Amino acid sequence: MFTRTKISGLSSAEMELNRIAVFGADGRLGQVITRALLECREKTFDVLAIKPPQTLEPDVPESEHYECRTVNLLNITQDKLKDQLKGIDAVVCALNGKALEVQPLIQDAAADVGVKRFYPSEYGCHAVYRKPGDEWGYVHPIWDTKNKLLESAVHHDAIQDGDMSYTVIGCGDFYDKENEPMWCPWTQEFPERNVYTLHVVGSPQTKAQYTHTDDFARFLVATLCEPEKSENATLNFVSDEVSHGQIAQMLEKFTGRETKIEMHSESDVHNIVKDPSRAPEKLRENSALPVDFCFIVKAAQSQSRFRRPKGEIHNHLFPNVKPTTLEQYLRRLHLGTDDVEERPSGPTRRETA
């Protein structure tokens, strides 16, 4: 029978996490994490990318330290997963949807073969929804599923016994989702009617926290380079704290196009949560995320609740990970440069509807 080694009191050499398995490596975030591992300059990782059947292999650099395997997580036993994880030091879960429900089975298999570190899927910031006149708070099913699985992960028997450690990483709203024209309209080269439309609940001047996916991935890799700093820790990384009003000004500056802030009231949010079909059709169709979830987040942003306090942000632990501000991102995306010179254009106009 396999005997596990306790994590507590391990030397630096014993704590090293060199062989990393990434589950969901074909997904957008999984690919970014896998790429960051392979491009790390501080150390060389051996990376095992796990993807489901009938999906393309991750778009990552070629490397002798990289292997991709196809695994059907929706139809696999714990013993079969153990075979995949033999020799692995750390498991990173970047799963979503139905596959995310397999995370406990992955952790069980990882514990059985002596995996030292487990990264459960978190990678976000949760907000409580409060209905008008209701004394209870509510958590959207997307967040509730993650919360339940996270609770299970950090209280796993292997972690309680000291045989495995965990690292949980949260962040701000990912602002560079190019496949989300409603969520991140600033990522589109050709917006509808040549006008960028930002959907805002409440004040456009309220700031929220945002994170670039590349920054996030580099932060995660940094925690693997210095595992003693991230042992049994919940850490958060933020790239920028900015308002929709500021984003609108930057968009006009760097694109020369009109930017429109479309206002929604908190009553609109409550009505959409009650019946998502009440949301405008274009908003229901232009996101992979449920429209009620989107508006709960927008409301939290406008209420200054989508901001972690300074004491819960851990950028300082890994100072080599430099945050990419939204201004830097937009300048590079639309001007192709880091220079401060803006795109020449005629007068622009920002309307508030």
URVENPE-V483995 format. One record per helix or strand of 2 or more residues. SS is the DSSP state (@ for helix, = for strand). FROM is the first residue (numbers start at 1). TO is the last residue. If there is no record, write none. Layout:
ss: [SS:SS]
from: [FROM:FROM]
to: [TO:TO]
This chain:
ss: [@:=:@:=:=:@:@:=:@:=:=:=:@:@:=:=:@:@:=:=:@:=:=:@:=:@:@:@:@:@:@:@:=]
from: [12:19:28:46:66:73:78:90:97:117:129:137:141:157:165:173:185:192:195:207:213:233:240:244:258:266:276:281:291:310:315:326:350]
to: [15:23:38:51:70:75:85:93:112:119:130:138:154:160:171:174:187:194:201:211:225:237:243:255:264:274:278:285:302:312:318:335:352]
